[in-house]
Amino acid sequence: MDIELYKHALKERGWTYRDLAKETDISLCNISRIMAGIVTNPRFSTIEAIEKALGINVYHPSTEERAAGARETIKASITPIEDDMLYVFRQIGKHFGEQAQRDYITVGENMLKLK
């Protein structure tokens, strides 16, 4: 993944991150985090979608990248909003711990009971 190459391709096309998000069906939040270097190991399908939209194909994961997290083996279809939710959930755990994540789940479960 070459973020600078992606940024250069965006500039050449006159695209914003929002344009790239629309073209790839990746959330704007996730595109922004990738381009800022916050997300350092996105799913391979995400990288492929970005490269396809930008008309470039330079990313070839190493054996170590394939082994670390094995993201390419995850074939589940995750929507952009689900991806954002997972990011928030992980940040809650990182900043406040597992109990805060459990509390977050409880809030969601209670919301479902209200319907």
ZIVENWO-V27577 format. One record per helix or strand. SS is the DSSP state (H for helix, E for strand). FROM is the first residue (numbers start at 1). LEN is the number of residues. If there is no record, write none. Layout:
BEGIN
ss = <SS & SS>
from = <FROM & FROM>
len = <LEN & LEN>
END
This chain:
BEGIN
ss = <H & H & H & H & H & H & H & H>
from = <3 & 17 & 28 & 44 & 63 & 71 & 80 & 98>
len = <11 & 8 & 8 & 11 & 5 & 3 & 17 & 17>
END
